[in-house]
Amino acid sequence: MQARRMARELALLGLSQLSEKPGKLVTRDFEKLLLAAIQALTAEAKDALETASDELKRGNQHLVDSGTRASDVEKGRSMVEAAIDLTQAAINRLAHAVELPEFIRLSNQSEIEAFALELLSNTAKHQAQVDSILDEAMVAWNLKRLARIDRDILRLAVVEMYYLGTPDRVAINEAVELAKRYSDDDGYRFINGVLRRVVSRGEEGEVAMEADRPVG
């Protein structure tokens, strides 16, 4: 399970970084996928640090300008605390990027490699069908309007359920865990809801097909 979880994470991070079609990746390209994952993590860390720096400057200026007004002091303090949280998140991303190759080396690398590339190739091969399934499951929303990370988490989960034989419950739980790590509270709740509707619609479709079958 741990190897597959790592493979899902690599596939997710790689999707946002690989310029070539993921479906063209072969086994010898695993190092390229790993590099893409590390680049994604370091890019996130860089963005978080830049945002933290801006927030810290704004918070500091707010404290300087606030004088003795309690409400302004509290607002400035909140900005500084937000900057600290962002900095910690960036540090965690950088630490993960540094540790990732060693973690894979000490784990079942062959299983991680095989499953990550299988996820990527099937996502590329079936993306049109997967996107159609997801659009139908969304209520008053559209897949293209989602943040890229949320779109990719949803796509990987549907690929697992429809094309790789992963049990629905497992695929949804793993997608939610990825969203908790790389999205936000609203993101992981939204992803959970969409995937549950995907499963529900699939079950309804199977029941309808069964009812339409002629009696022998």
N, C-alpha and C positions, 0 to 999 in steps of 0.2 A: 504493500500500500504506500509506503514512504517513497519508494522509487517512482511509482506512478504519479504521486503528488508532485514530486520534483519535475517529472516530465511535463506535467500540465503547466507548471510555472514557467519552464523553459519555452514551451510552445507559445504561451501567452506573451511573454516578453519578446520572443523572437518575431512574432507577427507584426509588431509595431516598428521593427527595425530592418527587416530583410527587404532589400529593394527588388530582388528577383521573386518570382512566384514561389510561394512555399511548397507547392506541389512538385517543383523540380528538384527539391533537395533529395539527396541520396545519403547513404550511410556515411560516406567519406566527408560529408559536409557538416557533421555534428559539431566540429570545432567552430565552424562559421556560425552555427546556431548559438553555441555557448557564448561566443564573442558578442553576438547581437543582444543576448540577454544581459550581459555585463554592461554593454553600452546603454541599454534601456535603463538599468538601475542607476548608473552614474549620471545620466541625463536628468532623471527624476530628482536625484540628490542636488544637482546643480540648480535646477529650477526652484527647489525648496529653499536652498540657501539664498538665492537671489531674492525670493519673496520674503524670507525672514529678515534679510538685511534692510529691505525697504520698510517692512513693518516696524523694525527696531528704530529706524531713523524717524519714522512718523510718530511712534510712541514717545520717543525721547523729546522730540520737538513739542509734542502735546503737553508733556510734563513741564517743559521749560515755560511754555506759554500759559499754563493753567493758573499760575499764581497759587492762590489758596482755595480755589473752588474745588470742593470735594468731588463733584460729578466729573470734572475734567481730569482730576488726578486719577480717579478710578478708571476712566476711559484710557488714559495713557498707560496705566498699569496693565490693563487687559491687552493692549497692543504688544507690550513687551513680553507678556506671558505667551501670547500667540507666536511671537517670534522665537521664543525658546522652544516651544513645541515643534515648530517647523524645523528648527535646527536639529533637534533630536531625531526627527523623522529622517532628515538628510543623512545624519550619522549612521542610522540603522540601515539605510539603503546602501551606503558606501561599504559598511561592514559586510553586508550580505554579498555585495559584488565581489569583494576580496575573498570571501570564504567559499563562494559557489564552486569554483573549479575543484578545490580540495574536498569539499563535501561530496561532489559527484565521484571523484576518484576513490573515495572510501566507501561509497555506496555501490549498488549493483549498476555499474555504468552501462552495461549492455542492455539491461531492461529499460533504463532511463532513455538511452539513445533510441532504441527501437520504438518505444511508445511515443516519444516526443515527435519523431519524424512521421510516424503513422498519423498522429493528430494533425500535423501540418499538411501532409499530403491529402488527407481526406477533407480537411477544411477548404483547401484550394479546389479540389475536384468537385465538391458538392455545395459550394458557397451559394449558388443561385437558389437551389432547393432549400437550403438551410435558412437563407434570408427570407424566403417566402413563408416558411413555417413560422418564423419569428414574427414577421409582420402581421400574419393572421392572428397570432396569439396576443398581440398588444391591443390595449383598449385606448382609443383616441391618441395613439402615439405612433411613431415611425422609427424604424431601426436606424435610419441615416441621421436622425436627430440626437442619437445617444452619443456620449463620450466614447472615444475609440476603445478605451480599455473595457468598457461595459459591453460594447458590441462584440469584441473578441471573446470575452468570457462567455457570453450567450452562445456564440457560434461554436466554440469548443464543446460546450455542454451538449448541444443538440447533435453535433457530430458523434459524440460518445454514445448518446442514447439511440440514435437512428442507424448509425453505420458501424459502430464498434462493439455493440452488444453490452455496454455498461448498464447495469440496472439503473432505472430512473432515479431512485432515491440517492444512490451513490453519486451519480452525475450532478444532481442538484446540490447535494451537500458540498461536494468539492468545488463547484462553481461559487457557492456562497462563501466558502473559505478564501478563495482567490479574491473575491470582491471585498471581503473584509480587510484584506491585506493591501489591495491596490486601488480600491474605489473608496466610497465613503458610506455612511450609515444609510442614506437614501439609496445609494447605488446597490448595495447588497440586498436590501429589502425589495427593491424593484426587480432585480434579477431573480430572486427567489419566486416572486409572484408570476413573472413572465414564464419561467420554466415550469411552474406548476400548471399554468394554463396550457402550455404546450403538451404536457402529459395528458391533461384532461381532454383536450381536443383530439389527441391521438386515440385515446380510449373510446371517445364518442364515435370517431370514424370507423374503428374496428367493429363496434357494435352495429353501426349502420350497414357495413359491408356484410356482416353475418346475417342481418335481417333480410338483405336483398338476395342472398343466395337461394337458388331454387331448391325446393325440397325434392330429394331423390325418390 
